[in-house]
Amino acid sequence: MMKPVQRHSISLLVLAALFWAAGCSEPIPDEVRIRQRIEMMSAATAEKDLAEVLAPIHADFLGNQRIRKPNLKGLVYIHFTRHKHVHVFVHDVQVSLNGDTAEVSCNLVLAGREKLLPDQGRVLQALSQWKKIDGDWMVMSASWQDPFIPQ
């Protein structure tokens, strides 16, 4: 039978090896990190996790019609309260990197439902400007439009 001190030492060795392996792993490319943030926002929408949805939105965010982050928070909150289930499907993500900035375009399908089938849905084309700040990619601005409504 192994003594408690030996088990503790083995646990520390395993933990140290895991930290060492994590430190030696390749850094995640910026495009992949941006795509991961978008996926995280989409998943957080389905969970109605307002804080997580807004986590990549910079405090100085500026959107359509001069929408600021607090206004965007209100819009998302209203969508969450109107529907029992909400989803954002993100398609055709294009990321164009330029140093510590990036432009991201994509198509979004917003859906809200009470039971099995969506009660409400909307398609949007979105264009956003991202900036890498302290190692994190943040959304600085965004514009969106319904491709079916003439501008």
VEXMIDREN-145943 format. One line per field, with one value per residue: residue number from 1; residue in one letter; chain; x, y, z of N, C-alpha, C in turn. Coordinates in steps of 0.001 Angstrom, whole numbers. Layout:
residues N
seq NUM_...
type a_...
mol A_...
n_x X_...
n_y Y_...
n_z Z_...
ca_x X_...
ca_y Y_...
ca_z Z_...
c_x X_...
c_y Y_...
c_z Z_...
***
This chain:
residues 151
seq 1_2_3_4_5_6_7_8_9_10_11_12_13_14_15_16_17_18_19_20_21_22_23_24_25_26_27_28_29_30_31_32_33_34_35_36_37_38_39_40_41_42_43_44_45_46_47_48_49_50_51_52_53_54_55_56_57_58_59_60_61_62_63_64_65_66_67_68_69_70_71_72_73_74_75_76_77_78_79_80_81_82_83_84_85_86_87_88_89_90_91_92_93_94_95_96_97_98_99_100_101_102_103_104_105_106_107_108_109_110_111_112_113_114_115_116_117_118_119_120_121_122_123_124_125_126_127_128_129_130_131_132_133_134_135_136_137_138_139_140_141_142_143_144_145_146_147_148_149_150_151
type m_m_k_p_v_q_r_h_s_i_s_l_l_v_l_a_a_l_f_w_a_a_g_c_s_e_p_i_p_d_e_v_r_i_r_q_r_i_e_m_m_s_a_a_t_a_e_k_d_l_a_e_v_l_a_p_i_h_a_d_f_l_g_n_q_r_i_r_k_p_n_l_k_g_l_v_y_i_h_f_t_r_h_k_h_v_h_v_f_v_h_d_v_q_v_s_l_n_g_d_t_a_e_v_s_c_n_l_v_l_a_g_r_e_k_l_l_p_d_q_g_r_v_l_q_a_l_s_q_w_k_k_i_d_g_d_w_m_v_m_s_a_s_w_q_d_p_f_i_p_q
mol A_A_A_A_A_A_A_A_A_A_A_A_A_A_A_A_A_A_A_A_A_A_A_A_A_A_A_A_A_A_A_A_A_A_A_A_A_A_A_A_A_A_A_A_A_A_A_A_A_A_A_A_A_A_A_A_A_A_A_A_A_A_A_A_A_A_A_A_A_A_A_A_A_A_A_A_A_A_A_A_A_A_A_A_A_A_A_A_A_A_A_A_A_A_A_A_A_A_A_A_A_A_A_A_A_A_A_A_A_A_A_A_A_A_A_A_A_A_A_A_A_A_A_A_A_A_A_A_A_A_A_A_A_A_A_A_A_A_A_A_A_A_A_A_A_A_A_A_A_A_A
n_x 834_504_2026_491_2106_3676_1688_836_3186_3415_1097_1746_3893_2606_859_2745_3915_1744_1395_3849_3640_1479_2631_4500_3057_1920_1244_-2088_-3298_-4167_-6477_-7888_-8391_-10135_-12295_-12985_-13894_-16176_-17704_-18002_-19581_-21909_-22675_-23086_-25289_-27354_-27464_-28390_-26647_-25855_-23613_-21446_-21977_-21516_-18876_-16623_-17072_-15910_-15575_-15737_-17279_-18942_-21846_-24367_-26364_-25159_-25077_-24125_-22196_-23809_-26382_-26476_-26349_-28882_-30525_-29889_-30703_-33477_-34176_-33593_-35519_-37909_-38133_-38312_-36355_-33359_-31287_-28281_-27086_-24122_-22670_-20470_-18050_-15615_-12352_-10147_-6981_-4861_-2177_-2563_-5230_-8428_-10788_-13991_-16359_-19634_-22536_-25572_-28068_-30742_-32727_-35727_-37671_-40532_-41441_-40964_-40450_-38978_-40371_-39816_-37558_-34545_-32418_-29147_-26495_-23278_-20619_-17635_-15206_-12264_-9947_-6800_-6203_-4195_-3677_-6200_-8869_-11040_-14268_-14582_-16175_-19222_-21342_-24527_-26915_-30097_-30264_-32464_-33943_-34157_-31603
n_y -1176_2227_5007_7991_10269_9535_9238_11872_13077_11837_12802_15522_15387_14474_16628_18693_17744_17967_20782_21477_20254_21691_24199_23804_23484_24415_27839_29102_29928_33283_33591_31251_31650_33839_32690_30759_32405_33458_31127_30535_32700_32154_29679_30521_32114_30269_29250_31378_33098_36011_37549_36052_36102_38767_39076_39228_41734_44926_47649_50115_49642_50114_50066_49449_52308_53840_52272_51397_49400_49042_49415_47343_45211_45479_44942_42246_41118_41626_39967_37510_37436_37368_34894_31421_29635_30379_30850_31279_30913_30672_31338_30915_32287_34693_35626_38263_39026_41600_42225_43243_43639_42755_41923_40692_38888_37556_35414_35431_33587_34225_32800_32258_30397_28782_26204_23325_24149_27038_30156_32617_34144_35425_36664_37828_39808_40271_42454_42883_44587_43702_43725_42944_42880_42960_40249_39150_38811_41304_42658_45594_47163_46864_46110_45406_43936_43197_41083_40887_43146_46100_48580
n_z 0_-808_730_2134_1710_-479_-2469_-2636_-3589_-6086_-7279_-7418_-9194_-11531_-11970_-12379_-14735_-16488_-16542_-17658_-20175_-21220_-21358_-23335_-25592_-28870_-29682_-30047_-33209_-34252_-35923_-35382_-32672_-32755_-34147_-32235_-30181_-31363_-31663_-28944_-28133_-29573_-28457_-25824_-26188_-26642_-24105_-22780_-21475_-20641_-19786_-20778_-23522_-24062_-23317_-25208_-26245_-26539_-24191_-25439_-27656_-30784_-32637_-35218_-35959_-33971_-31670_-28462_-26099_-23656_-24760_-26604_-24863_-23685_-25930_-26458_-24053_-24132_-26299_-25132_-23091_-24467_-25627_-24955_-25765_-27399_-30267_-32113_-35230_-36883_-39949_-42766_-41992_-42369_-41877_-41743_-41119_-39812_-38480_-35211_-35522_-36890_-39427_-39549_-41275_-41584_-41825_-40096_-38416_-36536_-34101_-32330_-30068_-28631_-28318_-30175_-32874_-34483_-33565_-34374_-36612_-38044_-40563_-40859_-42194_-41121_-40231_-38619_-36587_-35068_-32294_-30932_-27619_-24899_-25350_-25769_-28091_-29050_-29813_-31492_-33107_-35008_-37745_-39098_-41272_-42714_-45332_-46934_-46827_-48530_-48586
ca_x 0_1274_1864_-132_3128_4051_589_883_4340_3078_115_2475_4668_1661_417_3870_4055_659_1717_4969_3122_661_3542_5244_2167_1965_225_-3249_-3276_-5160_-7744_-8574_-8863_-11321_-13378_-13392_-14687_-17480_-18411_-18344_-20706_-23071_-23069_-23593_-26628_-28277_-27559_-28872_-25607_-25639_-22232_-20546_-22241_-20930_-17478_-15674_-17464_-15119_-16346_-15912_-17963_-19882_-22563_-25358_-27111_-24392_-25360_-22991_-22276_-24997_-27564_-26408_-26723_-30338_-31132_-29723_-31552_-34864_-34322_-33601_-36763_-39049_-38148_-37878_-35115_-32778_-30118_-27626_-26319_-23131_-22234_-19606_-17177_-14393_-11494_-9031_-6088_-3892_-1466_-3394_-6622_-9031_-12136_-14712_-17687_-20343_-23985_-26172_-29486_-31217_-33991_-36337_-38771_-41140_-41566_-40035_-40078_-38784_-41507_-39299_-36218_-34047_-31119_-28366_-25106_-22558_-19222_-17133_-13797_-11731_-8617_-6159_-5858_-3650_-3768_-7582_-9505_-12253_-15046_-14564_-17338_-19924_-22529_-25318_-28079_-30938_-30030_-33737_-34543_-33312_-31022
ca_y 0_3443_5957_9250_11203_9086_9579_13326_13365_11398_13765_16744_15108_14432_18002_19427_17280_18562_22199_21526_19912_22814_25289_23481_23358_25509_28867_29016_31023_34327_33326_30197_32242_34635_31752_30163_33407_33519_29902_30684_33630_31443_28697_31264_32579_29152_29097_32671_33603_37362_37970_35339_36608_40101_39079_39736_43066_45944_48711_51218_49098_50957_49266_50140_53432_54307_51416_51158_48114_48915_49258_45986_44339_45558_44238_40802_40767_41595_38746_36391_37396_37125_33508_30382_29107_31241_30288_32038_30043_31490_30665_31603_33220_35081_36414_38915_39541_42634_42469_43108_43932_41788_42185_39421_38936_36285_35418_34975_33262_34360_32077_32169_29442_28414_24741_22609_24894_28472_31065_33818_33992_36567_36467_39061_39805_41067_42811_43385_44937_43133_44190_42119_43715_42131_38843_38751_39448_42012_43295_47049_47717_45903_46561_44264_44291_42132_41084_40863_44476_47048_49677
ca_z 0_-951_1821_1697_1231_-1812_-3368_-2801_-4445_-7438_-7780_-7760_-10416_-12645_-12179_-12968_-16122_-17267_-16756_-18586_-21508_-21676_-21677_-24549_-26744_-29841_-29449_-30928_-34186_-34002_-36614_-34631_-31422_-33078_-34437_-30965_-29445_-32024_-31273_-27534_-28060_-30084_-27440_-24670_-26535_-26400_-22651_-22269_-20577_-21133_-19515_-21691_-24869_-24177_-22866_-26199_-26716_-25846_-23525_-26398_-28838_-31520_-33629_-36060_-35370_-32814_-30513_-27563_-25397_-22796_-25608_-27143_-23743_-23584_-27070_-26248_-22919_-24609_-27102_-24187_-22319_-25353_-26114_-24022_-26334_-28432_-30945_-33174_-36106_-37573_-41175_-43732_-41278_-43083_-40992_-42422_-40086_-40156_-37226_-34017_-35850_-37805_-39907_-39605_-41884_-41453_-41910_-38852_-38363_-35158_-33965_-31016_-30101_-27356_-28262_-31041_-34079_-34244_-33714_-34977_-37143_-38793_-41189_-40895_-42641_-40130_-40460_-37343_-36454_-33832_-31923_-29913_-26475_-23811_-25726_-26046_-29243_-28623_-30879_-31311_-33804_-35858_-38472_-39569_-42086_-43219_-46769_-47652_-46744_-49277_-47777
c_x 883_981_1252_888_3544_2960_590_2029_4056_2078_797_3289_3769_1192_1513_4058_2974_925_2859_4487_2286_1548_4311_4357_2263_921_-898_-3204_-4422_-6491_-8557_-9140_-10109_-12506_-13890_-14247_-16085_-18316_-18861_-19549_-21993_-23590_-23660_-24995_-27655_-28480_-28140_-27924_-25170_-24190_-21256_-20742_-21498_-19450_-16502_-16011_-16716_-16016_-16623_-16594_-18904_-20510_-23487_-26059_-26492_-24722_-24060_-23209_-23489_-26295_-27625_-26808_-28239_-31042_-31052_-30634_-33024_-35118_-34408_-34946_-37985_-39192_-37640_-36525_-34630_-31531_-29576_-26799_-25413_-22599_-21287_-18739_-15902_-13596_-10322_-8171_-5153_-3173_-2359_-4838_-7119_-10403_-12796_-16069_-18320_-21827_-24520_-27633_-29857_-32561_-34435_-37511_-39278_-41217_-40541_-39548_-39898_-40065_-41085_-37894_-35829_-32675_-30421_-27003_-24373_-21115_-18718_-15633_-13332_-10340_-8081_-5651_-5430_-3844_-5166_-8115_-10857_-12937_-15111_-15772_-17962_-21059_-23233_-26498_-28818_-30778_-31327_-34482_-33637_-32843_-31260
c_y 1246_4398_7243_10241_10831_9439_11067_13713_12982_12362_15057_16558_15094_15845_18843_19026_17874_20038_22351_21247_21056_23984_25060_23411_24595_26560_28730_30194_32009_34060_32276_30768_33095_33722_31078_31135_33520_32300_29978_31612_32950_30436_29391_31808_31490_28926_30343_33239_34970_37817_37328_35797_37926_40158_39602_41133_44110_47034_49878_50773_50128_50117_50116_51237_53884_53541_51185_49838_48020_48743_47847_44977_44315_44814_42726_40337_40667_40328_37526_36294_37089_35660_32551_29818_30059_30574_31301_31026_30932_30701_31557_32671_33432_35994_36950_39594_40604_43027_42210_43530_42881_42293_40827_39665_37558_36504_34817_34623_33303_33673_32079_31213_29181_26894_24119_23418_26370_29269_32301_33548_35206_36228_37816_38807_40741_41282_43430_43637_44462_43708_43286_43050_42801_40642_38338_39502_40011_42638_44790_47710_46627_46606_45318_44766_43038_42148_41131_42203_45450_48189_51014
c_z 0_196_1285_1144_-190_-2821_-3656_-3743_-5891_-8056_-8207_-9041_-11649_-12978_-12838_-14431_-17011_-17548_-17755_-20009_-22067_-22086_-22960_-25787_-27626_-29492_-30470_-31896_-33945_-34683_-35869_-33331_-31663_-33349_-33156_-30151_-30045_-31647_-29815_-27377_-28516_-29052_-26212_-24935_-26253_-24904_-21979_-21217_-21090_-20934_-20495_-23140_-25078_-23804_-23929_-26730_-25885_-25261_-24468_-27695_-29451_-32626_-34476_-35272_-34039_-31530_-29743_-26829_-24463_-23595_-26183_-26073_-23587_-24705_-26896_-25117_-23340_-25425_-26183_-23453_-23184_-25752_-25046_-24458_-27418_-29001_-31935_-33951_-36936_-38763_-41961_-43060_-42092_-42162_-41794_-41361_-40646_-38870_-36034_-34255_-36830_-38221_-40083_-40245_-41740_-41685_-40614_-39068_-36886_-35066_-32512_-31100_-28692_-27219_-29209_-32239_-33769_-34490_-34496_-35486_-37958_-39335_-41241_-41515_-41693_-40553_-39165_-37406_-35081_-33575_-30816_-28813_-25325_-24090_-26035_-27252_-28815_-29841_-30572_-31965_-34661_-36574_-38985_-40354_-42508_-44727_-47596_-47594_-47479_-48388_-48428
***
